[in-house]
Amino acid sequence: MARSDVQLMLDVKSGDDSSFELLLRKYRTPVVNFLYRMVRDAAAAEDLAQEVFLRVYRARGQYLPRAKFTTWMFRIATNLAFNALRDGRYRQMEVSIDQSGVDRSGDGESKQPALEIADRQPSIELELIRRDRAELIRRAVESLPEKQRAAVLLHKYQEMDYDEIARVLGCSESALKSLLFRAYETLRVELAPLVGAAQVQAQLTRPGK
Amino acid sequence: MNCGHTEKKLVAYLDGRLTMAERRQFEAHLALCAVCRERAQGFRSVWDALDELPPLAPSPAFDSRVKARLAQEQRRAGFWSWIMPSPRMAFAATALLIASIWLSSFQPAQLPVTHAPAGSPAQNTEAEFGMIKDLPVLENYDVLTSFDALSELPAQESAQPQSLNRL
């Protein structure tokens, strides 16, 4: 039977490093993606995500399973992202989806595209439309205020419960609901021209999605 | 229920997190309010649109970098734990260092302040020069006073009184 995240973390606490590797493998992609949407820079997101895991490991001795492991981990990730944005270490880098695929590893080894897109072999026209839409959505998400952005990312992509997100962001559940409402309302207005094009969307979200 | 409640209820309604009673109430409101209905539809479309954002794959070296950074930290921690085996010792050493720096900062103030004599600067310089000139003698004072070889010169000792007598 698969061990829960909390159990894995307790095993890490008692000196089992292989459990840490399991947590690393399980959460590296969600953490990198969350930080990428927060700091808007792929290389910075990798750096910060590594720091998240280092902090998790460093804190293993003091770990107490008071909350879900993900709540604890994303709280670390969120604080790191907020601090990085405040320090201005990662200025709002306008990395387009096309550009971000260029060797993010910095060591010249990785030449694969950064953004792994499911290969649906669409026509060139549809592919261009899809890219334009993705770019508009990305910009809309990234222009949300940082706390609203974090709330949306945790709600939509991590599918966390309201009480978990509220704990991560250090606010009440009621405040979180308002935060989410305002964020989605902003996105609704920003993406109005896009979400109205139902036909294109239907084509793009057909099998394989 | 009115539009004012939508802010707190709409997301939970779309997530299916309302109680049955709350849900019925909210749906009754949606049936009457075109603005809230449109907003609810808009939120659903936004959620669908967000699914279109392609995910970012971590670099292939991600895990090895985390492990390398951890190993580096552990090496550093090992070195420090060798130097300072316990946090208490580290604290005590730091406290001692701070205390010694703090105490040493008081020493110059406790020394008696020697005021320069009222003489001219030229006189002062001359006196200092004299002191510096005599320094080797002063430094070797102990050696010179207990220099056994001097006591083995009786001739000089006897000669001196004679010469004095002559005077």
Interface residues (C-beta under 8 A of the other chain):
Chain A: E21 L24 R25 R28 T29 V32 N33 Y36 A42 A45 E46 A49 Q50 F53 L54 Y57 R58 I97 S100 R104 S105 D107 E109 S110 Q112 A114 L115 E116 I117 R130 R133 A134 I137 R138 V141 V152 H155 K156 Y157 Y162 S174 K177 S178 L180 F181 Y184 E185 L187 R188 L191 A192 L194 V195 A198 Q201 L204 T205 K209
Chain B: T6 E7 K8 L10 V11 A12 R17 R39 G42 F43 S45 V46 W47 D48 A49 L50 D51 E52 L53 P54 P55 L56 A57 P58 S59 P60 A61 F62 D63 R65 V66 R69 L70 E73
